[in-house]
Each structure stands twice: as C-alpha cells, then as structure tokens.
C-alpha cells in the first residue's frame, strides 16, 4: 500500500502543480524552457504512474475487503465509464458541443471514471486509488473552470458533426476497453 500511496502523491502532485502553484510553474517554464520542463514533468509522471501500478498490484495480492458491491452496480459502473470515455474523447475532438458546454471534459471524465470505479470496488486499495483520483479530478475541474472565468476564455460552439464524432469515437473506445482491453491489461472483465 505504501508504494501505491507514494505513486499517487508523485503522479497527482505533479499534475497538481498548475492548481496549487501556477506562478511557480510559469517561472520554471521560462527558466528551463518548454522542452526540459516537459521532460522533467513526464519523467516524474511516469515514475509516479509506475509506482501506482506496482503498489496497486501488490495490494491486490492481499486485498483488504471493506464492503461488497451489489451485482447491479456493475451496470451503473459500465454506464458511467461509457460517459467518461465520451467525455475523454470530447476533449480531443474539435468543435463538439460537449467541450463547448463542459469546457474541461477530460478532467470531468477522470472524476466520472473514478466515481464509477468506487461504486464496485470495496477493497481498501481500490478505495484509496479511485478516491484519490476522484478528489484530484474534481479539484482540477473546478480550478480549470475558475481559470477560464478569470481569463474570460470563450469556447467555440459545437457542431453536430463534431459532437457525433466525439460520441461515436468515445463509445467505440469504451466498447474495446470494456469488452477486451480491461481484462487483458488489468485482469478484470467488467462484463464477465
């Protein structure tokens, strides 16, 4: 569990710099340059992510079960993760109504994904992992919306084509992950 917590602190800490120390981040970007800053950021992120994977894997070998989710929660988790994948995709598809209205769909996707996984995971390690990501994503979303308001950021209106592309692509990626990749990569098959 210690490696999981350390990994979360490093990974989410690095990804929180803009939230808690935006002026320092800007100064470091100017001092180091964009390339070196991104290199350090990426290396720390990868180290944190590796620790999360390793720590979570170790914790799964001796699970501490806190509660058992009702079977029906799998369906709620499936629906919420579908929404999360559509939100995630909307962050990258140009001119879609989802990004136009939400403004930061990737951060919101992280919160929905984490909440969905909390519904079905009653193990201590899962609660720590998904709870940390839920808290971080919620704070990240709120901070990004606050920055937008302060800067007067305007998002272009979405088009039906862009919105449809985000929904179709997000659904396709969700289906591939839910029915194949989740089992292959994580060892858990959400739908049997």
DRENDO-1510 file (C-alpha; in Angstrom, 1 decimal, always signed):
<recs>
REC; n; res; u; v; w
REC; 1; UNK; +0.0; +0.0; +0.0 .
REC; 2; UNK; +2.9; +2.3; +0.7 .
REC; 3; UNK; +4.1; +2.2; -3.0 .
REC; 4; UNK; +0.5; +2.9; -4.1 .
REC; 5; UNK; +0.3; +6.0; -1.9 .
REC; 6; UNK; +3.8; +7.2; -2.9 .
REC; 7; UNK; +2.9; +6.8; -6.5 .
REC; 8; UNK; -0.4; +8.7; -6.1 .
REC; 9; UNK; +1.5; +11.5; -4.3 .
REC; 10; UNK; +4.1; +11.8; -7.1 .
REC; 11; UNK; +1.7; +11.4; -10.0 .
REC; 12; UNK; -1.2; +13.6; -8.7 .
REC; 13; UNK; +1.3; +16.0; -7.2 .
REC; 14; UNK; +3.0; +16.6; -10.5 .
REC; 15; UNK; -0.4; +17.0; -12.1 .
REC; 16; UNK; -1.5; +19.5; -9.4 .
REC; 17; UNK; +1.3; +22.0; -9.9 .
REC; 18; UNK; -0.8; +24.2; -12.1 .
REC; 19; UNK; -3.6; +24.1; -9.5 .
REC; 20; UNK; -1.6; +25.0; -6.4 .
REC; 21; UNK; +1.5; +26.8; -7.8 .
REC; 22; UNK; +0.7; +28.2; -11.2 .
REC; 23; UNK; +3.0; +31.2; -10.9 .
REC; 24; UNK; +5.9; +28.9; -9.9 .
REC; 25; UNK; +5.1; +26.7; -12.9 .
REC; 26; UNK; +5.2; +29.7; -15.2 .
REC; 27; UNK; +8.5; +30.8; -13.8 .
REC; 28; UNK; +10.0; +27.3; -14.2 .
REC; 29; UNK; +8.8; +27.2; -17.8 .
REC; 30; UNK; +10.6; +30.4; -18.5 .
REC; 31; UNK; +13.7; +29.4; -16.6 .
REC; 32; UNK; +14.1; +25.9; -18.0 .
REC; 33; UNK; +12.3; +26.2; -21.4 .
REC; 34; UNK; +9.4; +24.2; -22.5 .
REC; 35; UNK; +11.3; +21.1; -23.6 .
REC; 36; UNK; +13.2; +20.5; -20.4 .
REC; 37; UNK; +10.1; +21.3; -18.3 .
REC; 38; UNK; +8.0; +18.8; -20.2 .
REC; 39; UNK; +10.9; +16.2; -19.9 .
REC; 40; UNK; +11.1; +16.5; -16.1 .
REC; 41; UNK; +7.3; +16.6; -15.8 .
REC; 42; UNK; +7.0; +13.4; -18.0 .
REC; 43; UNK; +9.7; +11.5; -16.1 .
REC; 44; UNK; +8.1; +12.3; -12.7 .
REC; 45; UNK; +4.7; +11.4; -14.1 .
REC; 46; UNK; +5.9; +8.0; -15.4 .
REC; 47; UNK; +7.7; +7.3; -12.1 .
REC; 48; UNK; +4.5; +8.0; -10.2 .
REC; 49; UNK; +2.4; +6.0; -12.6 .
REC; 50; UNK; +4.8; +3.1; -12.3 .
REC; 51; UNK; +4.6; +3.2; -8.6 .
REC; 52; UNK; +0.8; +3.3; -8.7 .
REC; 53; UNK; +0.7; +0.2; -10.9 .
REC; 54; UNK; +3.2; -1.6; -8.8 .
REC; 55; UNK; +1.6; -0.6; -5.5 .
REC; 56; UNK; -1.9; -1.4; -6.6 .
REC; 57; UNK; -0.7; -4.8; -8.0 .
REC; 58; UNK; +1.0; -5.6; -4.7 .
REC; 59; UNK; -2.1; -4.6; -2.7 .
REC; 60; UNK; -4.4; -6.8; -4.9 .
REC; 61; UNK; -2.4; -9.8; -3.8 .
REC; 62; UNK; -3.5; -9.4; -0.2 .
REC; 63; UNK; -6.8; -7.5; -0.6 .
REC; 64; UNK; -8.5; -5.9; +2.4 .
REC; 65; UNK; -12.2; -6.0; +1.6 .
REC; 66; UNK; -14.2; -3.3; +3.2 .
REC; 67; UNK; -17.5; -4.0; +1.6 .
REC; 68; UNK; -19.1; -6.0; -1.3 .
REC; 69; UNK; -20.8; -4.2; -4.1 .
REC; 70; UNK; -24.3; -5.4; -5.2 .
REC; 71; UNK; -24.1; -7.1; -8.6 .
REC; 72; UNK; -26.2; -4.4; -10.2 .
REC; 73; UNK; -23.5; -1.8; -9.5 .
REC; 74; UNK; -21.6; -3.3; -12.4 .
REC; 75; UNK; -24.2; -1.9; -14.8 .
REC; 76; UNK; -24.0; +1.5; -13.2 .
REC; 77; UNK; -20.2; +1.4; -13.5 .
REC; 78; UNK; -20.5; +0.4; -17.1 .
REC; 79; UNK; -22.8; +3.3; -17.9 .
REC; 80; UNK; -20.7; +5.8; -16.0 .
REC; 81; UNK; -17.5; +4.6; -17.7 .
REC; 82; UNK; -19.2; +5.0; -21.1 .
REC; 83; UNK; -19.9; +8.6; -20.2 .
REC; 84; UNK; -16.3; +9.0; -19.0 .
REC; 85; UNK; -15.0; +7.7; -22.3 .
REC; 86; UNK; -17.2; +10.0; -24.3 .
REC; 87; UNK; -16.1; +13.0; -22.2 .
REC; 88; UNK; -12.5; +12.0; -22.6 .
REC; 89; UNK; -12.8; +11.8; -26.3 .
REC; 90; UNK; -14.7; +15.1; -26.4 .
REC; 91; UNK; -11.6; +16.8; -25.0 .
REC; 92; UNK; -9.8; +16.0; -28.3 .
REC; 93; UNK; -12.4; +16.1; -31.0 .
REC; 94; UNK; -12.6; +19.6; -32.4 .
REC; 95; UNK; -15.8; +21.7; -32.3 .
REC; 96; UNK; -18.1; +19.4; -30.3 .
REC; 97; UNK; -21.0; +20.6; -28.1 .
REC; 98; UNK; -19.7; +18.6; -25.1 .
REC; 99; UNK; -16.5; +20.5; -24.9 .
REC; 100; UNK; -18.3; +23.8; -25.7 .
REC; 101; UNK; -20.6; +23.3; -22.7 .
REC; 102; UNK; -18.4; +21.5; -20.2 .
REC; 103; UNK; -15.1; +23.3; -21.2 .
REC; 104; UNK; -12.9; +20.7; -19.5 .
REC; 105; UNK; -14.3; +17.3; -20.4 .
REC; 106; UNK; -11.0; +15.4; -19.7 .
REC; 107; UNK; -11.0; +16.4; -16.0 .
REC; 108; UNK; -14.7; +15.7; -15.7 .
REC; 109; UNK; -14.1; +12.3; -17.4 .
REC; 110; UNK; -11.5; +11.5; -14.7 .
REC; 111; UNK; -14.0; +12.3; -11.9 .
REC; 112; UNK; -16.7; +10.2; -13.5 .
REC; 113; UNK; -14.3; +7.3; -14.1 .
REC; 114; UNK; -13.1; +7.3; -10.6 .
REC; 115; UNK; -16.6; +7.6; -9.1 .
REC; 116; UNK; -17.8; +4.7; -11.3 .
REC; 117; UNK; -15.0; +2.5; -10.0 .
REC; 118; UNK; -15.7; +3.4; -6.4 .
REC; 119; UNK; -19.2; +2.0; -6.8 .
REC; 120; UNK; -17.9; -1.5; -7.5 .
REC; 121; UNK; -14.6; -1.7; -5.7 .
REC; 122; UNK; -14.9; -2.3; -1.9 .
REC; 123; UNK; -11.2; -3.1; -1.4 .
REC; 124; UNK; -9.1; -0.7; +0.6 .
REC; 125; UNK; -6.5; -0.3; -2.2 .
REC; 126; UNK; -9.3; +0.5; -4.8 .
REC; 127; UNK; -10.9; +3.0; -2.4 .
REC; 128; UNK; -7.5; +4.7; -2.0 .
REC; 129; UNK; -6.7; +4.7; -5.7 .
REC; 130; UNK; -10.1; +5.8; -7.1 .
REC; 131; UNK; -10.9; +8.1; -4.2 .
REC; 132; UNK; -7.6; +10.0; -4.7 .
REC; 133; UNK; -8.3; +10.3; -8.4 .
REC; 134; UNK; -11.9; +11.4; -7.8 .
REC; 135; UNK; -10.8; +14.2; -5.4 .
REC; 136; UNK; -7.9; +15.3; -7.7 .
REC; 137; UNK; -10.1; +15.3; -10.8 .
REC; 138; UNK; -12.9; +17.3; -9.0 .
REC; 139; UNK; -10.3; +19.9; -7.8 .
REC; 140; UNK; -8.7; +20.0; -11.2 .
REC; 141; UNK; -12.0; +20.6; -12.9 .
REC; 142; UNK; -13.0; +23.4; -10.5 .
REC; 143; UNK; -9.6; +25.1; -10.8 .
REC; 144; UNK; -9.7; +25.0; -14.6 .
REC; 145; UNK; -13.2; +26.5; -14.7 .
REC; 146; UNK; -12.1; +29.2; -12.3 .
REC; 147; UNK; -9.0; +30.0; -14.6 .
REC; 148; UNK; -11.3; +30.2; -17.6 .
REC; 149; UNK; -13.6; +32.7; -15.8 .
REC; 150; UNK; -10.7; +34.8; -14.7 .
REC; 151; UNK; -9.2; +34.8; -18.2 .
REC; 152; UNK; -12.6; +35.3; -19.9 .
REC; 153; UNK; -12.0; +32.2; -22.0 .
REC; 154; UNK; -14.6; +31.5; -24.7 .
REC; 155; UNK; -15.1; +28.1; -26.2 .
REC; 156; UNK; -16.2; +27.7; -29.8 .
REC; 157; UNK; -19.8; +26.4; -30.3 .
REC; 158; UNK; -20.0; +22.8; -31.1 .
REC; 159; UNK; -21.2; +21.4; -34.4 .
REC; 160; UNK; -23.5; +18.3; -34.8 .
REC; 161; UNK; -20.7; +16.6; -36.7 .
REC; 162; UNK; -18.1; +17.2; -34.1 .
REC; 163; UNK; -20.5; +16.1; -31.3 .
REC; 164; UNK; -21.4; +13.0; -33.2 .
REC; 165; UNK; -17.8; +12.2; -33.8 .
REC; 166; UNK; -17.0; +12.6; -30.1 .
REC; 167; UNK; -19.9; +10.3; -29.0 .
REC; 168; UNK; -19.2; +7.6; -31.6 .
REC; 169; UNK; -15.4; +7.6; -31.0 .
REC; 170; UNK; -15.9; +7.6; -27.3 .
REC; 171; UNK; -18.4; +4.7; -27.4 .
REC; 172; UNK; -16.1; +2.7; -29.7 .
REC; 173; UNK; -13.1; +3.1; -27.4 .
REC; 174; UNK; -15.2; +2.3; -24.4 .
REC; 175; UNK; -16.5; -0.9; -26.0 .
REC; 176; UNK; -13.0; -2.0; -26.9 .
REC; 177; UNK; -11.8; -1.3; -23.4 .
REC; 178; UNK; -14.8; -2.7; -21.6 .
REC; 179; UNK; -15.1; -6.0; -23.6 .
REC; 180; UNK; -11.5; -6.7; -24.3 .
REC; 181; UNK; -8.7; -4.4; -23.1 .
REC; 182; UNK; -9.8; -4.1; -19.4 .
REC; 183; UNK; -9.5; -7.9; -19.0 .
REC; 184; UNK; -6.3; -8.1; -21.0 .
REC; 185; UNK; -4.5; -5.2; -19.2 .
REC; 186; UNK; -6.0; -5.2; -15.7 .
REC; 187; UNK; -7.2; -8.8; -15.3 .
REC; 188; UNK; -10.8; -7.9; -14.6 .
REC; 189; UNK; -13.5; -8.5; -17.1 .
REC; 190; UNK; -16.3; -6.0; -16.3 .
REC; 191; UNK; -19.0; -7.9; -18.2 .
REC; 192; UNK; -18.0; -11.5; -17.5 .
</recs>
